[in-house]
Every structure is written in C-alpha cells, then in structure tokens.
C-alpha cells in the first residue's frame, strides 16, 4: 500500500554478499532498553576489507517478526481462518532460533 507510512519508511537494508560464504567470526548482537523502546537496531556491515562476519541480531529479527505477525493477524480478520498475533510471533521466533542453530553449527 503506497499510502502506508511503512511503505515510505525503509525498514531493512539487506546486503547480499557475493561469492562463497566463509565468515571468519560469528557476532551476536543485542539491544539495550533504549533501542528496544524505539524499535531500532544498529546497522552493521557483515563484510569489510575482504573479511566476512556472520551477524545474528535476535532483537532486530524478533521486531520484524512482530511486525509481520501483526500484519497477518490483521489480514486474517477478513478470512474464515483467524491468526493469533502473539502465537504467530512466538512460532516465528522459535523457527528463527532453530534456523540460527542450524546455520551456526554449519559455520562453526
């Protein structure tokens, strides 16, 4: 929806790295209360000068999942099958943690 404020405000910058994935480090990022209160997260460069880092930002990912859960719960109001926002958000977070565990074990 072009009239939505979410449409005009960038929420994510996804940088896809070229070449083979071979990170030299795993970086786990967490936000303080001030960032969480503003629903903000720091932008980090996963690559600099030929050195790659796997960046995991659980707080930022969960915030985005919360937005998605709210969107799908709202859209489900006009369908026969309703979606509970809190349970969808919890399920997406759980699946995200499982995927992170799988990815982390592959690059370790």
C-alpha positions in Angstrom: 0.0 0.0 0.0 1.9 3.1 -1.2 -0.1 5.4 1.2 1.1 3.4 4.2 3.8 5.0 6.3 5.5 1.6 6.4 5.9 1.8 2.6 7.7 5.1 2.7 9.9 4.3 5.6 12.8 1.9 5.0 12.7 -1.0 7.5 15.6 -3.1 6.3 18.7 -2.9 4.3 19.7 -6.4 3.1 23.2 -6.7 1.7 23.7 -9.9 -0.2 27.4 -10.8 -0.3 28.9 -12.2 -3.5 30.9 -15.4 -3.6 31.3 -18.3 -1.2 30.1 -17.9 2.3 33.1 -18.2 4.6 32.7 -16.0 7.7 35.7 -15.6 10.0 33.6 -14.7 13.0 30.1 -15.1 14.5 28.8 -11.9 16.0 25.7 -12.0 18.3 24.2 -8.5 18.8 21.7 -7.5 21.5 20.0 -4.2 22.1 19.5 -2.1 25.2 16.2 -0.9 26.5 16.5 2.4 24.7 16.8 0.8 21.3 14.0 -1.7 22.1 11.7 1.2 23.2 12.3 2.9 19.9 12.1 -0.4 17.9 15.5 0.4 16.5 18.6 -1.7 15.9 22.1 -0.8 14.8 23.1 -1.4 11.2 26.3 -3.5 11.0 28.4 -4.2 8.0 28.8 -8.0 7.6 31.9 -7.5 5.3 34.8 -5.1 5.4 38.0 -5.3 3.5 37.5 -8.9 2.4 36.7 -10.1 5.9 33.2 -11.5 6.5 31.3 -11.8 9.7 28.1 -13.7 10.4 25.9 -11.2 12.2 23.0 -12.5 14.3 20.7 -9.8 15.7 17.9 -11.6 17.6 16.2 -8.5 18.8 16.0 -6.9 15.3 14.8 -10.2 13.8 12.1 -10.5 16.5 10.9 -6.9 16.0 10.5 -7.6 12.3 8.7 -10.9 13.0 6.4 -9.0 15.4 5.5 -6.5 12.6 4.8 -9.5 10.3 2.7 -11.2 12.8 0.6 -8.0 13.4 0.2 -7.7 9.6 -1.0 -11.3 9.1 -3.3 -11.2 12.1 -4.9 -8.0 10.8 -5.3 -9.5 7.3 -6.9 -12.7 8.8 -9.7 -10.7 10.3 -11.5 -10.8 6.9 -10.9 -14.5 6.4 -12.6 -17.5 7.9 -9.3 -18.7 9.5 -8.1 -16.2 12.2 -4.5 -15.8 13.2 -3.4 -15.0 16.8 -0.7 -12.4 16.6 1.1 -13.4 19.8 1.2 -17.1 19.0 2.4 -16.4 15.4 5.1 -14.2 16.6 6.2 -16.8 19.2 6.2 -19.5 16.5 8.3 -17.4 14.1 10.8 -16.6 16.8 11.1 -20.3 17.6 11.6 -21.2 14.0 14.2 -18.4 13.7 16.1 -19.8 16.6 16.1 -23.3 15.1 17.4 -21.9 11.8 20.1 -19.9 13.6 21.2 -23.1 15.5 21.4 -25.0 12.2 23.3 -22.2 10.5 25.6 -21.7 13.5 26.5 -25.4 13.6 27.4 -25.4 9.9 29.8 -22.5 10.1 31.4 -23.5 13.4 
